[in-house]
């Protein structure tokens, strides 16, 4: 059945005081309400995220209209105040026009300010530890981000629809959000599009219905998810649904515009299951309720570990499916990066190092190329090459996708493996994602964890490999 967007009157901007008081007993001091911070303090992306509250859940209802290439949407956010809030911010970027905004069902004042701030002032202060709901109705054509250093993200139009890919900061182009990995939340996503188009998103498929020429699909991500890992795809896709041997729903889709044969589509589906099983044998139980992958013709030039269902752009390779190594890389992220997420973007090597190391592990299993051979191949890179210049655990804002984050990150893990031994390393790569499931971590957390598990002092190893630039000696 069709999604009905609630009718909400336009919201007028009103003045508010930072100090609000409710009825008080005689002699009691008034409660002080103050604004939430317009950022979370990540030095790489100071505009990302906001302070003063913690989001629990996003409910996104989005309707795509091919005639305008735009959307009509309502996003509802359930959150808990972490301070007495007089006002708070969401990240909301680009030309989307807000038609109504409510806090706890009441009209709230708002304004767009700064690089990406939606500043909201509720009719009365929000008390610390209390829960509240924000509902925003909006429409328009979302923005595509083309960052000179970090590439294309956000809302990406395709020949027959669009995809949403958000790393590191694209989510705010499509929905109002606390856009930083430290504020993970569960999601429900409802997508409406003409019945000849397929709609896909993160999470467990919760059914679809067609009425009046429009199809509505429902998706639920029941495990906490960072906004940079949210995803949707709208277009003409061939979809295969099944279950892994462990009973996990497996949904794969291939863009019809790529001309992928039915045999290759089935191969991609099976490889996703098989490689996930291999990774699970090393890393422990798969952390989400469903799996799969989407092969899209997006033209962004990368694959992304969107939670529960990675997205692979193969616009440059029509007819092809992702290589086993690429599948291993993105599926490994489901443990390392998605379930266990860095606190700051500087620590992204904790994602990419493990994912690259997973490629090496799969190559050893499938092709007989040992992990040591993969290590030696990369280590042979000349000392004056770019690989060795950034610091792995602090590469800089423009280098979060640099080869040092991937390759030197993987090499760090192999050096660690040789230092602590096979038994402890096998325990480490299984216990780290289990202990930190659904949480956020830092490089320091990882070092302490490895030292405690192995009983060894590892400061020198990590100082050389992740905190110092230049080619480390062996």
SULMOLIN-V835071 format. One record per pair of residues at least 6 apart in sequence whose ideal C-beta (glycine too) atoms are under 8 Angstrom apart, sorted by the first residue. I is the first residue (numbers start at 0). J is the second residue. Records with the same first field share a line. If there is no record, write none. Layout:
I = J, J
//
This chain:
0 = 208, 210, 215
1 = 191, 210, 211, 213, 215
2 = 60, 62, 189, 191, 215
4 = 60, 62, 71, 72, 73, 136
5 = 73, 134, 136
7 = 98, 99, 100, 101, 134, 136
8 = 99, 106
9 = 98, 99
10 = 97, 99, 100, 101, 106, 107, 108, 109
11 = 106, 108
12 = 108, 109, 110
13 = 108, 120
14 = 108
15 = 85, 86, 108, 120
16 = 85
17 = 32, 33, 34, 85
18 = 29, 31, 32, 85
19 = 29, 30, 32, 85, 123, 124
20 = 29, 30
21 = 30, 123
23 = 29
30 = 83, 124, 126
31 = 83
32 = 83, 84, 85, 124, 125
33 = 82, 83, 84, 85
34 = 51, 84, 85, 86, 87
35 = 49, 50, 51, 52, 82, 84, 86, 87, 88
36 = 49, 50, 51, 88
37 = 46, 49, 50, 88, 113, 116, 118
38 = 45, 46, 47, 48, 49, 50
39 = 47, 48, 49, 50, 179, 181, 182
41 = 47, 48, 179, 343, 344
42 = 343, 345, 396
43 = 343, 344, 345, 395, 396, 399
44 = 167, 168, 179, 344, 396
46 = 90, 113, 114, 115, 116
47 = 90, 115, 167, 168, 178, 179
48 = 90, 177, 178, 179, 181, 182
49 = 87, 88, 89, 90, 116, 177, 179
50 = 81, 82
51 = 80, 81, 82, 84, 87
52 = 78, 79, 80, 81, 84, 87, 125, 131, 177
53 = 78, 79, 81, 182
54 = 76, 77, 78, 176, 177, 182, 184
55 = 77, 78, 79, 130, 184, 185
56 = 76, 77, 184, 185, 186, 187
57 = 74, 75, 76, 174, 176, 184, 185, 186, 187
58 = 74, 75, 76, 77, 186, 187, 189
59 = 72, 73, 74, 174, 186, 187, 188, 189
60 = 72, 73, 74, 189, 191
61 = 70, 71, 72, 173, 174, 188, 189, 190, 191, 231
62 = 70, 71, 72, 190, 191, 192, 213
63 = 69, 70, 160, 161, 190, 191, 192, 196, 198, 233
64 = 70, 71
65 = 159, 160, 192, 193, 196
67 = 140
68 = 140, 156, 161
69 = 138, 139, 140, 141
70 = 95, 138, 139, 140, 141, 173
71 = 138
72 = 95, 136, 137, 138, 173, 174
73 = 134, 135, 136, 137
74 = 134, 135, 137, 174, 175, 176
75 = 132, 133, 134, 135
76 = 89, 132, 133, 134, 135, 175, 176
77 = 130, 131, 132
78 = 130, 131, 132, 133, 177
79 = 128, 129, 130, 131
80 = 87, 125, 126, 127, 128, 129, 130, 131
81 = 127, 128
82 = 127
83 = 124, 125, 126, 127
84 = 121, 124, 125, 127
85 = 120, 124
86 = 118, 119, 120, 121
87 = 118, 119, 125
88 = 116, 117, 118, 119
89 = 116, 117, 119, 133, 135, 175, 176, 177
90 = 115, 116, 117, 170, 171, 175, 176, 177, 178
91 = 111, 115, 116, 117, 135, 171, 174, 175, 176
92 = 114, 115, 142, 144, 153, 168, 171, 172
93 = 141, 142, 153, 171, 172
94 = 139, 140, 141, 142
95 = 137, 138, 139, 141, 142, 172
96 = 137, 138, 139
97 = 109, 117, 135, 136, 137
98 = 136, 137, 138
99 = 106, 134, 135, 136
100 = 106, 107, 109, 119, 133, 134, 135, 136
101 = 107, 133, 134
102 = 119, 121, 122, 125, 131, 132, 133, 134
103 = 121, 131, 132
104 = 132, 134
105 = 121, 122
106 = 122
107 = 119, 120, 121, 122, 133
108 = 119, 120
109 = 117, 118, 119, 120
110 = 117, 118
111 = 117, 118
112 = 118
115 = 171, 178
117 = 135, 175
119 = 133
121 = 131
125 = 131
133 = 175
135 = 175
137 = 175
140 = 154
141 = 153, 154, 172, 173
142 = 153, 154, 172
143 = 151, 152, 153, 154, 155, 156, 172
144 = 151, 152, 153, 168, 169, 172
145 = 151
146 = 152
148 = 396, 397, 398
149 = 167, 397, 399, 400
150 = 299, 300, 301, 400
151 = 164, 298, 299, 300
152 = 164, 165, 166, 167, 168, 169, 299
153 = 163, 164, 165, 168, 169, 170, 171, 172, 173
154 = 161, 163, 169, 172, 173
155 = 161, 162, 163, 164, 297, 298, 299
157 = 234, 254, 256, 295, 296, 297, 298
158 = 234, 256, 296
159 = 196, 234, 235, 256
160 = 192, 196, 232, 233, 234, 235
161 = 231, 232, 233, 234
162 = 230, 231, 232, 233, 234, 295, 297, 310
163 = 169, 170, 173, 229, 230, 231, 232
164 = 230, 297, 299, 303, 305, 310
165 = 173, 226, 227, 228, 229, 230
166 = 227, 228, 303
167 = 227, 344, 399
168 = 178, 227
169 = 227
170 = 176, 178, 226, 227, 229
171 = 178, 226
173 = 231
176 = 226
177 = 226
178 = 226, 227
179 = 225, 226
180 = 225, 226, 227, 340, 341, 342, 344, 439
181 = 340, 342, 439
182 = 225, 226
183 = 223, 224, 225, 340, 437, 439
184 = 223, 224, 226
185 = 219, 220, 221, 222, 223, 224
186 = 201, 202, 218, 219, 220, 224, 229
187 = 205, 217, 218, 219, 220
188 = 200, 201, 202, 217, 218, 219, 220, 229, 231
189 = 215, 216, 217, 218
190 = 198, 199, 200, 215, 216, 218, 231, 233
191 = 198, 213, 214, 215
192 = 198, 213, 214, 233
193 = 212, 213, 214
194 = 209, 212, 213, 214
195 = 235
196 = 214, 233, 234, 235
197 = 232, 233, 234, 235, 236, 238, 252
198 = 207, 214, 216, 231, 232, 233
199 = 216, 218, 230, 231, 232, 233, 236, 238, 250, 252, 293, 308
200 = 216, 218, 229, 230, 231, 232
201 = 218, 220, 224, 228, 229, 230, 231, 305, 306, 307, 308
202 = 218, 219, 220, 221, 287, 288, 289, 306, 307, 308
203 = 218, 219, 220, 221, 248, 288, 289
204 = 216, 217, 218, 240, 248, 250, 289
205 = 217, 218, 219
206 = 216, 217
207 = 214, 215, 216, 217
208 = 214, 215
209 = 215
220 = 229, 287, 306, 307
221 = 288
222 = 286, 287, 288, 306, 338, 437
223 = 437
224 = 306, 337
225 = 306, 337, 340
228 = 304, 305, 306, 336, 337
229 = 305, 306
230 = 293, 303, 305, 306, 308, 310
232 = 252, 293, 295, 310
234 = 254, 255, 256, 295
235 = 254, 255, 256
236 = 252, 253, 254, 255, 293
237 = 252, 253, 255, 259, 261, 264
238 = 250, 251, 252
239 = 250, 251, 252, 264, 265, 268
240 = 248, 249, 250
241 = 248, 249, 268, 272
242 = 248, 249
243 = 249, 272, 275, 276, 290
244 = 272, 276
245 = 276, 279, 285
247 = 275, 285, 288, 289, 290
248 = 288, 289, 290, 291
249 = 268, 271, 272, 289, 290, 291
250 = 289, 290, 291, 308
251 = 264, 267, 268, 271, 291, 292, 293, 294
252 = 291, 292, 293, 294
253 = 259, 263, 264, 267, 293, 294, 320
254 = 293, 294, 295, 296
256 = 296
257 = 294, 296, 313, 314, 317, 318, 319
258 = 317, 318
259 = 267, 294, 318, 319, 320
260 = 318
263 = 318, 319, 320
264 = 320
266 = 320
267 = 292, 294, 320, 321, 326
268 = 291
270 = 320, 321, 323, 326
271 = 290, 291, 292, 326, 330
272 = 290
274 = 323, 326, 327, 330, 361
275 = 285, 290, 330
277 = 327, 361, 364
278 = 327, 330, 331, 334, 357
279 = 285
281 = 357, 360, 425, 428, 429
282 = 331, 334, 335, 428, 429, 432
283 = 334, 429, 430, 432, 433
284 = 433
285 = 333
286 = 333, 334, 337, 338, 432, 436, 437
287 = 306, 307, 333, 337, 338
288 = 307
289 = 307, 308
290 = 307, 308, 330, 333
291 = 307, 308
292 = 308, 309, 310, 311, 321, 326, 329
293 = 308, 309, 310, 311
294 = 311, 313, 320, 321
295 = 310, 311, 312, 313, 314
296 = 312, 313, 314, 317
297 = 310, 312, 314
298 = 312, 314
299 = 312, 314
300 = 312, 314, 315
301 = 312
302 = 309, 310, 311, 312, 321, 325, 328, 329
303 = 309, 310, 329
304 = 329, 332, 333, 336, 337, 350, 354
306 = 333, 337
307 = 333, 337
309 = 326, 329, 330, 332
311 = 321, 325, 329
313 = 319, 320, 321
321 = 329
323 = 361, 365
324 = 358, 361, 362
325 = 358
327 = 354, 357, 358, 360, 361
328 = 354, 355, 357, 358
329 = 354
330 = 357
331 = 353, 354, 356, 357, 358
332 = 350, 353, 354
334 = 353, 432
335 = 349, 350, 353, 354, 432
336 = 349, 350, 351, 353, 354
338 = 432, 435, 436, 437
339 = 349, 431, 432, 435, 436, 438, 439, 440
340 = 350, 438, 439, 440
341 = 347, 349, 350, 439, 440, 441
342 = 439, 440, 441
343 = 441
344 = 396, 399
345 = 392, 393, 394, 442
346 = 392, 440, 441, 442
347 = 394, 399, 404
348 = 391, 392, 394, 403, 404, 407, 408, 411, 442, 465
349 = 408, 440, 442, 445
351 = 404, 405, 408
352 = 391, 404, 405, 407, 408, 409, 411, 412
353 = 408, 409, 412, 428
354 = 405
355 = 405, 406, 408, 409
356 = 370, 408, 409, 412, 413
358 = 373, 409
359 = 368, 370, 373, 374, 409, 413
360 = 370
362 = 368, 370, 373
363 = 369, 370, 373
370 = 413
371 = 413
373 = 409
374 = 409, 410, 413
377 = 386, 406, 407, 409, 410
378 = 410, 473
380 = 386, 387, 470
382 = 469, 470
385 = 401, 402, 403
386 = 402, 403, 406, 407
387 = 403, 407, 468, 469, 470
388 = 403, 468, 469
389 = 395, 398, 401, 403, 404, 468
390 = 403, 465, 466, 467, 468
391 = 403, 404, 407, 408, 411, 464, 465, 466
392 = 442, 461, 465, 466
393 = 466
394 = 401, 403, 404
398 = 404
407 = 464, 465
408 = 465
410 = 464
411 = 461, 464, 465
414 = 460, 464
415 = 424, 427, 449, 457, 460
416 = 424
418 = 453, 455, 457, 460
419 = 427, 449, 452, 453, 455, 457
420 = 453
423 = 452, 453
426 = 452
427 = 448, 449, 452, 453
430 = 448, 452
431 = 445, 448
434 = 448
435 = 444
442 = 461, 465
446 = 457, 458, 461
449 = 457
450 = 456, 457
463 = 471, 472
464 = 471
//
